[in-house]
Amino acid sequence: MAGVSVQAFRRQGRRFGAGLVCSEMVSCAGLQHGNERSLGYLRIASDERPLAVQIFGSEPKVMAEAARMVEDAGADLVDVNFGCPVKKVTKTGAGATLLEDPERACGIVSAVAEAVSVPVTVKMRRGLENGSRACLELGPRLVEAGAESLTLHPRSARQMYTGEADHSLTAQLVSRVDVPVIASGDVTSRARAQAILATTGAAAVMVGRAAQGNPWALREMIEGDAEAPTREEVVAELILFMRATVRELGEKRASGFLKKFYGWYLGQLGAPRITKPFKQELVQLESLDEVETRLLAAAPGAAEVLEALQTEAPDGEDDVVLDLPISIYGGG
Ligand SMILES: Cc1cc2nc3c(=O)[nH]c(=O)nc-3n(C[C@H](O)[C@H](O)[C@H](O)COP(=O)(O)O)c2cc1C
């Protein structure tokens, strides 16, 4: 998820049981031009693997070159984005636009599959317009072009995130291709995941928004452990996440990035009307140190939980597979 699935998020997901995690989408043009932020997305650590890195773009050659860089960086899969509904992306002919441009979409997948030896996968929406079934026609062609797995988020691009994901399309896609299909969209609980797997025949589910500030949701889905986290656990996980994000993005970028996470984490402790004032207080604090201090004041027992987490969780500092100069990470 763009703006969410930073390395700290992916590592946390793995720690809570996710079998495979995926990067934010990376612009192939950004990689081609050596854009620092785009290159920063190729920072991969061993404890987040298996990892998919997702690329987006509209030019087969540039996508192939980007895929090579992704493979060199140590990704286990190259995922191609045919789902992004955001105008900035679709107006360049990338993302969801490719659902309605099958020739180009297949050209991209075959160029990318030829360029790398790791598996190439595709993530798509159902189509551009509401009611579209474009994914069902396109899916088999993408497999023919070299896609080894398809993930379907069965909403239209126009829908953005409104309405519901229509997983009857996922079931139809499963019956049309002989590669694993991954179901994405509205997977929020173990019961929901099991229902989607049972009714679609999908090989796996992908969890998006439900894991934002809530790694415990993954544990519930995977292990059936529905025990809600304590206040101390929530605060400790949040602080661990904050520290990892600062190492990854640098203090300045991290403090903006983290603001949306406070509400998500606090959401584990009560309804928004109860936790909102505390969230408002956190977003207004000047520095992340102050946020930490305030969080620990609200849950003093979290310090001990945090220490245990820090001892257990590898910080991965030495695990960067691709030896890129530190400056491109936008922080140390
Ligand atoms: C903030 C945000 C960013 C996203 N970024 C991406 C992305 O970069 N690539 C992608 O394939 N899907 C992206 N998605 C879509 C999700 O992968 C997923 O398909 C969608 O949110 C539905 O699943 P969910 O109901 O589990 O969230 C994003 C979704 C959100 C909410």
The ligand as a Gaussian input file, in Angstrom:
#p B3LYP/6-31G(d) Opt

LIG

0 1
 C       -3.541000       3.675000       1.245000
 C       -3.611000       2.581000       0.226000
 C       -2.590000       2.434000      -0.671000
 C       -2.628000       1.410000      -1.613000
 N       -1.588000       1.266000      -2.460000
 C       -1.560000       0.202000      -3.328000
 C       -0.429000      -0.033000      -4.144000
 O        0.565000       0.694000      -4.112000
 N       -0.477000      -1.105000      -4.973000
 C       -1.554000      -1.955000      -5.034000
 O       -1.533000      -2.920000      -5.775000
 N       -2.637000      -1.725000      -4.266000
 C       -2.656000      -0.695000      -3.409000
 N       -3.749000      -0.493000      -2.608000
 C       -4.892000      -1.434000      -2.698000
 C       -4.734000      -2.607000      -1.729000
 O       -3.644000      -3.398000      -2.089000
 C       -5.976000      -3.491000      -1.683000
 O       -6.150000      -4.113000      -2.920000
 C       -7.242000      -2.712000      -1.336000
 O       -7.003000      -1.800000      -0.291000
 C       -8.360000      -3.642000      -0.925000
 O       -7.959000      -4.473000       0.141000
 P       -8.343000      -4.153000       1.673000
 O       -9.844000      -4.086000       1.744000
 O       -7.754000      -5.336000       2.411000
 O       -7.711000      -2.872000       2.047000
 C       -3.734000       0.525000      -1.661000
 C       -4.767000       0.690000      -0.752000
 C       -4.732000       1.705000       0.195000
 C       -5.855000       1.842000       1.157000

